[in-house]
């Protein structure tokens, strides 16, 4: 099994580094407004979306 080591810093790191440090208050307020059950439902929905996205990428014809 080959292991991949990036030679350059991933582009996502550069984007994240440009964001100001701190807490995203909008996300915090949204999370605090949810009940524990609603938080679990949101995670399940996100996981379902990720699985659908992965399946659509895998079903895409290879170039």
N, C-alpha and C positions, 0 to 999 in steps of 0.2 A: 504494500500500500504506500503510495507516494504521499508525502506531506508537502503542502504548499506553504511557503514563507514569502510574504510580500517583500519586494525590494524597496518599494516606496510606501509612504504613509497612505492608507486608503482615503479617497476623496471625502468620505463621510466625516472623517476626523477633522478635516479642514473646515467643513461647514459647521460642525458642532463647536469648534473652537472660536468661530466668529460670533456665536450667540452670547449674549451677556449672561454671566453667571446668576443663578438664583432659582427661585421656585416659580413654576408656571401657575399663577394663582387661579387662572380660569380652569385648568385641569384639576387643581386641588379642590376648588369649589364644586366642580362636577362630581368628583369622586366622593366628597363628603355628603353630597345630596343623595347619593345612591344608598339603598339598603344593601346589606350583605348579599342577599339573594340576587339583587339587580347587578351587583358587581360580578357575581359568578356567571349570570346570564350573559353579561357583556364579554367576559373571557371566552365563554363557549361560542358566542357569535364570532368573535375574532378568530378563534381556532378553526371554525367552520369556513370562514372566509379564506384563511391561509391555506386550508386543505383544497378548497375549490381553485384557488389561484395556482397552487402547485400542480394540480391535475390538469389545468388548462395549459400550463407551460409544458408539462410532459407530453401532452397530446399534440402539441404544435409540431408541424413537420420540421425535420432537421434541415439545415441548409447545407 
